[in-house]
Amino acid sequence: MPADRRRDDGTAIALAAHSRNQALLADAGAAAAAVVLAAPTMRSSLALLALLALLPAASAACTWMCRGWNLGNTLEESTYNVWNPPVRAPWVFETVAQRGFDWVRIPAQWGPHTAEAAPYAVDPAFMANLTQTVEISLAQNLTVMVNTHHENRWIDNSTLFAAALPRLVAIWRQIAEKFAAYPDDQLVFELFNEPWAMSVAELNAMNAALLPVVRAKNPTRQVHFGGLGKMNRYIRIPVVNF
């Protein structure tokens, strides 16, 4: 499907995409799909890392963000970390890089770590933890994707959306300012992971509100958008829509 077009229950959602980024994504998709692995526990993480050596090498046609690894839900609220202890030690990223991966997705749940009243300040300790994880990744020459993750409970529905959107905008303003100095080829953004219950109009309104905030400090950085249905995970698309 073209990079500037996503569909959700038959409705087209227009998404802005930089032409250079479209070419990069097309090359990556044609050469090798990103391999996404989660690290739910230390034990299973070790098992997954042991399996990385069995994966084939990425195609030489892909030169950037060819094989991706997902860190898993290690930067979330404490109730999640009861079953998903943080696995952010340097050796993890070293092993990932040694197995031929060239980028890592670092999901971050900002809601529990952000004030609920304006100006919606992010907890400095949480931002420091995320930044440290980014730096560990970059030390292994892994390009990093930073996102907003599992924010669904406080914004992803039509009842809460309008009142919650300014908070999400403020979160992205702080993310954009924090990472503005990082080179474009070292760090990319994903605006919202797996939107689900918001409407098509709300999804477009969210993207339209967030992208200018990012672009103010990161004018050429690659930005990823997600379609509804948790990135279309559960949506069937009739052939006629293609």
N, C-alpha and C positions, 0 to 999 in steps of 0.2 A: 504494500500500500504506500502511496506517496507520503513523504515525511511531513507534508503540510496539510494532511487530511486524516482525521480519525473519525470513526463512526460509533454511535451508541444507539441501540435499538432503532436503526434506520435513519437517524438524524445526523447530518454532517456537522462537524465542529471544526471551524476554521482555526488553525493554529499558526502563529507566526514562526518562521524558521529562517535563520540566516543561510544564504545560499551556500556558503562555505561549509557550514555545519551539515547541510543536507548531503553534500558530496561525501563528507567524511563518514556520515552514518550509512550512506549507501554502500561505500566501499567496505565498511566493517561488516555490514549485513551480508554482502555478497561473499566476502572472504571467510568469515567465521562468526557465528552467533556467539554473543557473550555467554560464558558459562557462569551461572550464578549459583553459588553455594552458600548455605547459611551455617552459622556456628552456634547451635542452640545450647550446647554444654561443652565444657572443657573436654570431656571424654569423646563426644561425637566430633568435636573439632579436630582432635588428633586423628580420628579415623578418616575424616574428610581430607585432611592435609596429606595423609598417607596415600590417598587415592589420586592425588593431583598428578603424580608422576605417570599415571596410566593414560592421561589425556593426550591426544595428538597435538603436534605443534600447530600454531596458527599459520594461516597462509601468508606467504611473503607479500601478497598483494595488499595486505592490511598493514599500515605503518603506525597507527595510533589508536588506542582504546580498542584493541582487538579481542582480548580475552579478559573478561571481568570477573571479579570475586566479590561476593557480598559479605560484609563483616557480620551481619546479623544484628539482632536487637539488643545491643550492648550499651547504647546511650539512650536509655529510656527511664521511666519512673521506676522507683525501687520495687514496686510490686511485680513488675515484669522481670526484674533481675533476680528474683527469688528462684525462678526456673531457668534463667538465662544469665549465668554469671558473666561478668565482663571478660572478654578474651581479646585484650588489646596490647599484649606484650610485644616487644619488637621482634621476637623470634617468629611470631605468627606471620607477620608481614614479610620477613626475610624468607620464610619457607614458601609463601605464596609467590614471591618474585622468582625464587629459584626454580619453581615449577612452570615458569613461562607465562605467568599472568602479567599484564602490564597496567591494569587499573583496578581500583577497589572502590566499592560503594560503601559509604559510611552513613548508615541511617541514623537520624537523630530526632528524638521526640522532644519538641521544644515546649509544648503546652505546660507540663508539670514544672518547668524550670523558668517560666516567664510570669511576671507580675500580671494580675488580672485587671489592673487599673492603668490608665494612661500615665506615663508614656510607654508602658509595657516593657520594662527593662528585663533583659535576660540575665539570669543568675551568672555572675562572673565566673564562678567555679565550674559551672556546666560548660560555658564557652571555653574555658581553659582546658577542660578535659577533651572537648572536641578538637581544639587546636592542636593539642599534644598528639592526638591520634592522627590527625592530618600530617603533622610533621614526621611522625614515625613512618607513615606510608611513603611520604616523599623521599625520606632517607634511603628507601629501597627503590627509588625511581619508579614508583607506582603513581600514575595519575589518579586523582581523588575525585569522587562524586559526593557532594554534600546535599542533603535534602531536608525536607520536613516530613516526618514519618509518624504514622499512627496518631495524627491530630484529629481523627474523625469524630471523636466524642464531643468536641467543643465547637466545631465549625461545619462539619460535613452533613448538614441537613438544613432544610429550608426554614425551620423554626429558628435556628441559631445563627444562620449564615450572615445576615446583614449586620447584626451587632458584633459578631466575632471577626469580621473581615479586617477592620482597622488593627486589631491585635496581630493578625497574621502579617499584615503589611509592615507593622513595626518590627516583627521578628525578622522578616527578610531585609529590612533596612539595616538592621544590626549585623546580620550575616554578610550582606553585601559590603558593608564598611569594614568589617573584620578581615575579609579575604581579598579586598580590592587590590592589594599589592602583589598577590600571587600571580605568576604567569598563566596565561590562558591555557597553555598546553600542560599545566600541572594540576589544574583544578577546574571542575565544571559543576553546575548546579542542576538539581531536579526540584521544581517548584513545589510539588505536592505528590506524595506517594499514594497511589491507589484511591483516588476520589471515588465515592460510591453513592451516597444518598443525595448529594446536591443535584440540582437540575442542570440541564445543558446551559441555560442562561447564566446560572450562578457560576458554573465552571468557567465560562468565557469571561464573566465579570471578574472572577478571581485572578485569572491569568492577565487580564488587562490592567488590573490594579498592581499586581506584583512585578510584572516585567519592567515597567518604567523605573521602579525603585531599584531593581537590580542594575539596570542599564545606566543609572545615574553614576554609579561607581565602577561598574564593570561593563563598559560599552561593547566589548567584543567577545566576552566570555560565552562559551557554549551553554545554553540553557535547555533543559529537557522538560517537555510537557507530557502529562498523562491523560488518557481518555477515561470516561466514566466506566462503571462496571469493573472497578479495580484494574485499570489499564486494559479493559475489554476481556478480562480473564474469563468471565462467565457469559459473554455476549456472543450470540450467533449472528453472523453477518451474511445475509443472502447474497448469492453470486451477482445478482443484478446490481448491487451497490458498488461493485468494482467497476 
